[in-house]
């Protein structure tokens, strides 16, 4: 939401073609900032006014976000940010781990020392993140660095789709994780194992930590649900 009005204003047809994609990014940023929270209604008119664009690109953006699982369309109500779901947390975690398992060995074979250095630096940035936007950005760059080397574009695309779908959980995850100095380091440890050719050990480390925090997130959600039901 920090972009200036001048940057948001569409001035020619070439820019207009990119507007739905830009609106997707702006809505995603607003979810990361918790300007929009799970369960919030998103109206085309209000979004158009907020981003200074017409309703047409907003509608296209909402359809794209519905397709990836970030929003849901309700009859007579329009779009809402998809509510949290403990079952979805578990599904996303397990699917991501399954894709990482498929990607790990081909990626490790093709990652250069420079690639590993880049990935390790990004992993350290993720561990230090204090904002959801930064976490999303560095995490995306980290996995793009790894998955680009798999030479499996379909796998990469599916993984990216899961990352997009899980956007709204990132602010929640940052509340569940310890403070930056005390956080686990699954990505850094993965790269350390990759450097040593220990792919299976890297996957075991990822699985242990990912599932631990998936279950902590689920527990947090269920505690919130119980508190609301009282």
Secondary structure as a PSIPRED ss2 file (coil, helix, strand):
# PSIPRED VFORMAT (PSIPRED V4.0)

   1 X C   1.000  0.000  0.000
   2 X C   1.000  0.000  0.000
   3 X C   1.000  0.000  0.000
   4 X C   1.000  0.000  0.000
   5 X H   0.000  1.000  0.000
   6 X H   0.000  1.000  0.000
   7 X H   0.000  1.000  0.000
   8 X H   0.000  1.000  0.000
   9 X C   1.000  0.000  0.000
  10 X C   1.000  0.000  0.000
  11 X C   1.000  0.000  0.000
  12 X C   1.000  0.000  0.000
  13 X H   0.000  1.000  0.000
  14 X H   0.000  1.000  0.000
  15 X H   0.000  1.000  0.000
  16 X H   0.000  1.000  0.000
  17 X H   0.000  1.000  0.000
  18 X H   0.000  1.000  0.000
  19 X H   0.000  1.000  0.000
  20 X H   0.000  1.000  0.000
  21 X H   0.000  1.000  0.000
  22 X H   0.000  1.000  0.000
  23 X H   0.000  1.000  0.000
  24 X H   0.000  1.000  0.000
  25 X H   0.000  1.000  0.000
  26 X H   0.000  1.000  0.000
  27 X H   0.000  1.000  0.000
  28 X H   0.000  1.000  0.000
  29 X H   0.000  1.000  0.000
  30 X H   0.000  1.000  0.000
  31 X H   0.000  1.000  0.000
  32 X H   0.000  1.000  0.000
  33 X C   1.000  0.000  0.000
  34 X C   1.000  0.000  0.000
  35 X C   1.000  0.000  0.000
  36 X C   1.000  0.000  0.000
  37 X C   1.000  0.000  0.000
  38 X C   1.000  0.000  0.000
  39 X C   1.000  0.000  0.000
  40 X C   1.000  0.000  0.000
  41 X E   0.000  0.000  1.000
  42 X E   0.000  0.000  1.000
  43 X C   1.000  0.000  0.000
  44 X H   0.000  1.000  0.000
  45 X H   0.000  1.000  0.000
  46 X H   0.000  1.000  0.000
  47 X H   0.000  1.000  0.000
  48 X H   0.000  1.000  0.000
  49 X H   0.000  1.000  0.000
  50 X H   0.000  1.000  0.000
  51 X H   0.000  1.000  0.000
  52 X C   1.000  0.000  0.000
  53 X C   1.000  0.000  0.000
  54 X C   1.000  0.000  0.000
  55 X H   0.000  1.000  0.000
  56 X H   0.000  1.000  0.000
  57 X H   0.000  1.000  0.000
  58 X H   0.000  1.000  0.000
  59 X H   0.000  1.000  0.000
  60 X H   0.000  1.000  0.000
  61 X H   0.000  1.000  0.000
  62 X H   0.000  1.000  0.000
  63 X H   0.000  1.000  0.000
  64 X H   0.000  1.000  0.000
  65 X H   0.000  1.000  0.000
  66 X H   0.000  1.000  0.000
  67 X H   0.000  1.000  0.000
  68 X H   0.000  1.000  0.000
  69 X C   1.000  0.000  0.000
  70 X C   1.000  0.000  0.000
  71 X E   0.000  0.000  1.000
  72 X E   0.000  0.000  1.000
  73 X E   0.000  0.000  1.000
  74 X E   0.000  0.000  1.000
  75 X C   1.000  0.000  0.000
  76 X C   1.000  0.000  0.000
  77 X C   1.000  0.000  0.000
  78 X E   0.000  0.000  1.000
  79 X E   0.000  0.000  1.000
  80 X E   0.000  0.000  1.000
  81 X E   0.000  0.000  1.000
  82 X C   1.000  0.000  0.000
  83 X C   1.000  0.000  0.000
  84 X C   1.000  0.000  0.000
  85 X C   1.000  0.000  0.000
  86 X H   0.000  1.000  0.000
  87 X H   0.000  1.000  0.000
  88 X H   0.000  1.000  0.000
  89 X H   0.000  1.000  0.000
  90 X H   0.000  1.000  0.000
  91 X H   0.000  1.000  0.000
  92 X H   0.000  1.000  0.000
  93 X H   0.000  1.000  0.000
  94 X H   0.000  1.000  0.000
  95 X H   0.000  1.000  0.000
  96 X H   0.000  1.000  0.000
  97 X H   0.000  1.000  0.000
  98 X H   0.000  1.000  0.000
  99 X H   0.000  1.000  0.000
 100 X H   0.000  1.000  0.000
 101 X H   0.000  1.000  0.000
 102 X H   0.000  1.000  0.000
 103 X H   0.000  1.000  0.000
 104 X H   0.000  1.000  0.000
 105 X H   0.000  1.000  0.000
 106 X H   0.000  1.000  0.000
 107 X H   0.000  1.000  0.000
 108 X H   0.000  1.000  0.000
 109 X H   0.000  1.000  0.000
 110 X H   0.000  1.000  0.000
 111 X C   1.000  0.000  0.000
 112 X C   1.000  0.000  0.000
 113 X H   0.000  1.000  0.000
 114 X H   0.000  1.000  0.000
 115 X H   0.000  1.000  0.000
 116 X H   0.000  1.000  0.000
 117 X H   0.000  1.000  0.000
 118 X H   0.000  1.000  0.000
 119 X H   0.000  1.000  0.000
 120 X H   0.000  1.000  0.000
 121 X H   0.000  1.000  0.000
 122 X H   0.000  1.000  0.000
 123 X H   0.000  1.000  0.000
 124 X H   0.000  1.000  0.000
 125 X H   0.000  1.000  0.000
 126 X H   0.000  1.000  0.000
 127 X H   0.000  1.000  0.000
 128 X H   0.000  1.000  0.000
 129 X C   1.000  0.000  0.000
 130 X C   1.000  0.000  0.000
 131 X C   1.000  0.000  0.000
 132 X H   0.000  1.000  0.000
 133 X H   0.000  1.000  0.000
 134 X H   0.000  1.000  0.000
 135 X H   0.000  1.000  0.000
 136 X H   0.000  1.000  0.000
 137 X H   0.000  1.000  0.000
 138 X H   0.000  1.000  0.000
 139 X H   0.000  1.000  0.000
 140 X H   0.000  1.000  0.000
 141 X H   0.000  1.000  0.000
 142 X H   0.000  1.000  0.000
 143 X H   0.000  1.000  0.000
 144 X H   0.000  1.000  0.000
 145 X H   0.000  1.000  0.000
 146 X H   0.000  1.000  0.000
 147 X H   0.000  1.000  0.000
 148 X C   1.000  0.000  0.000
 149 X C   1.000  0.000  0.000
 150 X C   1.000  0.000  0.000
 151 X C   1.000  0.000  0.000
 152 X C   1.000  0.000  0.000
 153 X H   0.000  1.000  0.000
 154 X H   0.000  1.000  0.000
 155 X H   0.000  1.000  0.000
 156 X H   0.000  1.000  0.000
 157 X H   0.000  1.000  0.000
 158 X H   0.000  1.000  0.000
 159 X H   0.000  1.000  0.000
 160 X H   0.000  1.000  0.000
 161 X H   0.000  1.000  0.000
 162 X H   0.000  1.000  0.000
 163 X H   0.000  1.000  0.000
 164 X H   0.000  1.000  0.000
 165 X H   0.000  1.000  0.000
 166 X C   1.000  0.000  0.000
 167 X H   0.000  1.000  0.000
 168 X H   0.000  1.000  0.000
 169 X H   0.000  1.000  0.000
 170 X H   0.000  1.000  0.000
 171 X H   0.000  1.000  0.000
 172 X H   0.000  1.000  0.000
 173 X H   0.000  1.000  0.000
 174 X H   0.000  1.000  0.000
 175 X H   0.000  1.000  0.000
 176 X H   0.000  1.000  0.000
 177 X C   1.000  0.000  0.000
 178 X C   1.000  0.000  0.000
 179 X C   1.000  0.000  0.000
 180 X H   0.000  1.000  0.000
 181 X H   0.000  1.000  0.000
 182 X H   0.000  1.000  0.000
 183 X C   1.000  0.000  0.000
 184 X C   1.000  0.000  0.000
 185 X C   1.000  0.000  0.000
 186 X H   0.000  1.000  0.000
 187 X H   0.000  1.000  0.000
 188 X H   0.000  1.000  0.000
 189 X H   0.000  1.000  0.000
 190 X H   0.000  1.000  0.000
 191 X H   0.000  1.000  0.000
 192 X H   0.000  1.000  0.000
 193 X H   0.000  1.000  0.000
 194 X H   0.000  1.000  0.000
 195 X H   0.000  1.000  0.000
 196 X C   1.000  0.000  0.000
 197 X C   1.000  0.000  0.000
 198 X C   1.000  0.000  0.000
 199 X H   0.000  1.000  0.000
 200 X H   0.000  1.000  0.000
 201 X H   0.000  1.000  0.000
 202 X H   0.000  1.000  0.000
 203 X H   0.000  1.000  0.000
 204 X H   0.000  1.000  0.000
 205 X H   0.000  1.000  0.000
 206 X H   0.000  1.000  0.000
 207 X H   0.000  1.000  0.000
 208 X H   0.000  1.000  0.000
 209 X H   0.000  1.000  0.000
 210 X H   0.000  1.000  0.000
 211 X H   0.000  1.000  0.000
 212 X H   0.000  1.000  0.000
 213 X H   0.000  1.000  0.000
 214 X H   0.000  1.000  0.000
 215 X H   0.000  1.000  0.000
 216 X H   0.000  1.000  0.000
 217 X H   0.000  1.000  0.000
 218 X H   0.000  1.000  0.000
 219 X H   0.000  1.000  0.000
 220 X H   0.000  1.000  0.000
 221 X H   0.000  1.000  0.000
 222 X H   0.000  1.000  0.000
 223 X H   0.000  1.000  0.000
 224 X H   0.000  1.000  0.000
 225 X H   0.000  1.000  0.000
 226 X H   0.000  1.000  0.000
 227 X H   0.000  1.000  0.000
 228 X H   0.000  1.000  0.000
 229 X H   0.000  1.000  0.000
 230 X C   1.000  0.000  0.000
